[in-house]
Amino acid sequence: MDVEKYMLPCMTKTLFGIECMSCGTQRAFLLILKGNFVEAFLMFPPIYTTILFFVFVFLNFVDKARNYHKKIISLAIINAFLMTGNYIFKTFYF
């Protein structure tokens, strides 16, 4: 089954013809589900910190006894830097 035809299209790429900062996230996540961890990293390097970020956001909603706010903010900042660096690299060097 070809799952890629069911993926959401990138609106930035569709409208303007350029990739957005998160282009490759869906394909990288699909590669992780298939067990291709290195290929997922090569497709979208911040995929692992993005997944970790969403895990902590989920835990924040489920586990009210613990405070995950600092971890969520730290991961958001790390993700922002990684996504920006990845975007600059893909745009200018690749």
Accessible surface in RSA format (square Angstrom, percent):
REM  Atomic radii and reference values for relative SASA: ProtOr
REM  Chains: A
REM  Algorithm: Lee & Richards
REM  Probe-radius: 1.40
REM  Slices: 20
REM RES _ NUM      All-atoms   Total-Side   Main-Chain    Non-polar    All polar
REM                ABS   REL    ABS   REL    ABS   REL    ABS   REL    ABS   REL
RES MET A   1   201.25 104.2 116.81  77.3  84.44 201.1  95.29  81.0 105.96 140.4
RES ASP A   2    85.35  59.8  74.72  74.4  10.64  25.2  31.98  75.3  53.38  53.2
RES VAL A   3    57.90  38.1  54.90  49.7   3.00   7.2  54.90  47.7   3.00   8.1
RES GLU A   4    80.53  46.2  70.23  53.1  10.30  24.5  16.47  31.9  64.06  52.3
RES LYS A   5   143.06  69.8 104.84  64.3  38.22  91.0  61.99  55.8  81.07  86.4
RES TYR A   6   147.63  68.9 117.67  66.9  29.96  78.0  88.19  66.3  59.45  73.3
RES MET A   7    36.55  18.9  17.37  11.5  19.18  45.7  20.99  17.8  15.57  20.6
RES LEU A   8   139.30  77.6 132.48  94.8   6.82  17.1 132.81  93.3   6.49  17.5
RES PRO A   9    94.04  68.5  75.44  68.8  18.60  67.6  85.70  70.8   8.34  51.8
RES CYS A  10    36.34  27.5  19.40  21.6  16.94  39.8  25.58  64.8  10.77  11.6
RES MET A  11   115.17  59.6 110.90  73.4   4.28  10.2  95.78  81.4  19.40  25.7
RES THR A  12    44.74  31.8  42.09  42.7   2.66   6.3  17.08  22.9  27.67  41.8
RES LYS A  13   101.07  49.3  94.39  57.9   6.69  15.9  55.86  50.3  45.21  48.2
RES THR A  14    92.53  65.8  59.34  60.2  33.19  79.1  58.82  79.0  33.72  51.0
RES LEU A  15   118.72  66.1  87.33  62.5  31.39  78.9  89.34  62.7  29.38  79.1
RES PHE A  16   149.07  74.6 118.96  73.7  30.11  78.3 126.16  76.5  22.92  65.6
RES GLY A  17    58.07  71.6   0.00   N/A  58.07  71.6  28.67  78.7  29.40  65.8
RES ILE A  18    99.52  56.6  95.37  71.1   4.15  10.0  99.52  71.7   0.00   0.0
RES GLU A  19    65.64  37.7  59.79  45.2   5.84  13.9  20.19  39.1  45.45  37.1
RES CYS A  20    31.31  23.7  26.49  29.5   4.83  11.3  19.48  49.3  11.84  12.8
RES MET A  21    74.81  38.7  71.82  47.5   2.99   7.1  32.84  27.9  41.97  55.6
RES SER A  22    48.97  41.4  43.70  58.3   5.27  12.1  17.43  37.1  31.54  44.2
RES CYS A  23    17.07  12.9  10.77  12.0   6.30  14.8  12.48  31.6   4.59   5.0
RES GLY A  24    15.09  18.6   0.00   N/A  15.09  18.6   6.08  16.7   9.01  20.2
RES THR A  25    36.81  26.2  36.15  36.7   0.65   1.6  35.63  47.9   1.18   1.8
RES GLN A  26    77.13  43.1  68.21  49.9   8.92  21.2  38.95  82.9  38.18  29.0
RES ARG A  27   108.38  45.5 107.45  54.8   0.92   2.2  17.95  24.5  90.43  54.8
RES ALA A  28     0.00   0.0   0.00   0.0   0.00   0.0   0.00   0.0   0.00   0.0
RES PHE A  29    92.40  46.2  92.40  57.2   0.00   0.0  92.40  56.0   0.00   0.0
RES LEU A  30    26.14  14.6  25.61  18.3   0.53   1.3  26.09  18.3   0.06   0.2
RES LEU A  31    29.79  16.6  29.79  21.3   0.00   0.0  29.79  20.9   0.00   0.0
RES ILE A  32    27.41  15.6  21.81  16.3   5.60  13.5  21.81  15.7   5.60  15.2
RES LEU A  33   122.70  68.3  87.65  62.7  35.05  88.1  91.42  64.2  31.28  84.2
RES LYS A  34   134.05  65.4  98.20  60.3  35.85  85.4  61.78  55.6  72.28  77.0
RES GLY A  35    38.68  47.7   0.00   N/A  38.68  47.7  19.87  54.5  18.81  42.1
RES ASN A  36    53.89  37.2  47.65  46.0   6.24  15.0   6.99  16.8  46.89  45.3
RES PHE A  37   115.40  57.7 111.80  69.2   3.61   9.4 111.98  67.9   3.43   9.8
RES VAL A  38   110.82  72.9 106.85  96.7   3.97   9.6 109.37  95.0   1.45   3.9
RES GLU A  39    94.12  54.0  91.33  69.1   2.79   6.6  33.17  64.2  60.94  49.8
RES ALA A  40     0.00   0.0   0.00   0.0   0.00   0.0   0.00   0.0   0.00   0.0
RES PHE A  41    97.31  48.7  97.31  60.3   0.00   0.0  97.31  59.0   0.00   0.0
RES LEU A  42   131.27  73.1 104.81  75.0  26.46  66.5 106.71  74.9  24.55  66.1
RES MET A  43    75.57  39.1  61.86  40.9  13.71  32.7  49.53  42.1  26.04  34.5
RES PHE A  44     0.97   0.5   0.97   0.6   0.00   0.0   0.97   0.6   0.00   0.0
RES PRO A  45    42.65  31.1  36.20  33.0   6.46  23.5  36.43  30.1   6.22  38.7
RES PRO A  46     0.08   0.1   0.08   0.1   0.00   0.0   0.08   0.1   0.00   0.0
RES ILE A  47     2.00   1.1   2.00   1.5   0.00   0.0   2.00   1.4   0.00   0.0
RES TYR A  48    85.24  39.8  79.33  45.1   5.90  15.4  79.27  59.6   5.97   7.4
RES THR A  49    31.83  22.6  31.14  31.6   0.69   1.6  31.51  42.3   0.32   0.5
RES THR A  50    18.46  13.1  18.46  18.7   0.00   0.0  18.30  24.6   0.17   0.2
RES ILE A  51    52.96  30.1  51.21  38.2   1.75   4.2  52.79  38.0   0.17   0.5
RES LEU A  52    83.45  46.5  82.63  59.1   0.83   2.1  83.28  58.5   0.18   0.5
RES PHE A  53    42.26  21.1  42.26  26.2   0.00   0.0  42.26  25.6   0.00   0.0
RES PHE A  54   121.75  60.9 117.17  72.6   4.57  11.9 117.51  71.2   4.24  12.1
RES VAL A  55    68.38  45.0  65.44  59.2   2.93   7.1  68.24  59.3   0.14   0.4
RES PHE A  56    36.39  18.2  36.39  22.5   0.00   0.0  36.39  22.1   0.00   0.0
RES VAL A  57    37.87  24.9  37.87  34.3   0.00   0.0  37.87  32.9   0.00   0.0
RES PHE A  58   126.83  63.5 123.98  76.8   2.86   7.4 126.80  76.9   0.04   0.1
RES LEU A  59    57.24  31.9  57.24  41.0   0.00   0.0  57.24  40.2   0.00   0.0
RES ASN A  60    29.59  20.4  28.00  27.1   1.60   3.8   0.00   0.0  29.59  28.6
RES PHE A  61   135.61  67.8 122.09  75.6  13.52  35.2 122.16  74.1  13.45  38.5
RES VAL A  62    93.09  61.3  66.05  59.8  27.04  65.2  71.46  62.1  21.63  58.7
RES ASP A  63    39.12  27.4  34.83  34.7   4.29  10.1  15.88  37.4  23.24  23.2
RES LYS A  64   155.17  75.7 124.55  76.4  30.61  72.9  94.52  85.1  60.65  64.6
RES ALA A  65   100.99  92.9  54.49  84.1  46.50 105.8  66.60  93.8  34.39  91.1
RES ARG A  66   161.93  68.0 151.02  77.0  10.91  26.0  39.89  54.5 122.04  74.0
RES ASN A  67   112.48  77.6  81.11  78.4  31.37  75.5  36.10  86.9  76.38  73.8
RES TYR A  68    13.58   6.3  13.57   7.7   0.01   0.0   9.09   6.8   4.49   5.5
RES HIS A  69   100.74  55.1  99.96  69.5   0.78   2.0  58.47  60.3  42.27  49.2
RES LYS A  70   172.02  83.9 168.27 103.2   3.75   8.9 113.70 102.3  58.32  62.1
RES LYS A  71   109.01  53.2 105.52  64.7   3.49   8.3  64.43  58.0  44.58  47.5
RES ILE A  72    25.91  14.7  25.91  19.3   0.00   0.0  25.91  18.7   0.00   0.0
RES ILE A  73   105.56  60.1 104.63  77.9   0.93   2.2 105.56  76.0   0.00   0.0
RES SER A  74    56.39  47.7  51.90  69.3   4.49  10.3  26.95  57.4  29.44  41.2
RES LEU A  75    17.28   9.6  17.28  12.4   0.00   0.0  17.28  12.1   0.00   0.0
RES ALA A  76    41.94  38.6  34.04  52.5   7.89  18.0  37.15  52.3   4.78  12.7
RES ILE A  77    92.23  52.5  90.11  67.1   2.11   5.1  92.23  66.4   0.00   0.0
RES ILE A  78    80.71  45.9  78.72  58.6   1.98   4.8  80.63  58.1   0.08   0.2
RES ASN A  79    12.13   8.4  12.13  11.7   0.00   0.0   6.68  16.1   5.46   5.3
RES ALA A  80    53.89  49.5  47.37  73.1   6.52  14.8  53.47  75.3   0.41   1.1
RES PHE A  81   152.51  76.3 144.16  89.3   8.36  21.8 145.01  87.9   7.51  21.5
RES LEU A  82    75.69  42.2  71.35  51.0   4.34  10.9  73.29  51.5   2.40   6.5
RES MET A  83    40.92  21.2  40.92  27.1   0.00   0.0  23.59  20.1  17.33  23.0
RES THR A  84    56.67  40.3  56.67  57.5   0.00   0.0  43.77  58.8  12.91  19.5
RES GLY A  85    37.67  46.5   0.00   N/A  37.67  46.5  32.37  88.8   5.30  11.9
RES ASN A  86    14.76  10.2   7.18   6.9   7.58  18.2   7.18  17.3   7.58   7.3
RES TYR A  87    57.04  26.6  56.91  32.4   0.13   0.3  35.48  26.7  21.56  26.6
RES ILE A  88    80.07  45.6  80.07  59.6   0.00   0.0  80.07  57.7   0.00   0.0
RES PHE A  89   115.57  57.8 114.81  71.1   0.76   2.0 115.46  70.0   0.12   0.3
RES LYS A  90    43.91  21.4  32.75  20.1  11.16  26.6  28.51  25.7  15.40  16.4
RES THR A  91    70.36  50.0  40.02  40.6  30.33  72.3  41.94  56.3  28.42  43.0
RES PHE A  92   146.09  73.1 114.82  71.1  31.27  81.4 118.32  71.7  27.77  79.5
RES TYR A  93   161.46  75.4 128.33  73.0  33.13  86.2  87.31  65.6  74.15  91.4
RES PHE A  94   191.90  96.0 133.55  82.7  58.35 151.8 155.85  94.5  36.04 103.2
END  Absolute sums over single chains surface
CHAIN  1 A     7187.9       6109.2       1078.8       5161.6       2026.4
END  Absolute sums over all chains
TOTAL          7187.9       6109.2       1078.8       5161.6       2026.4
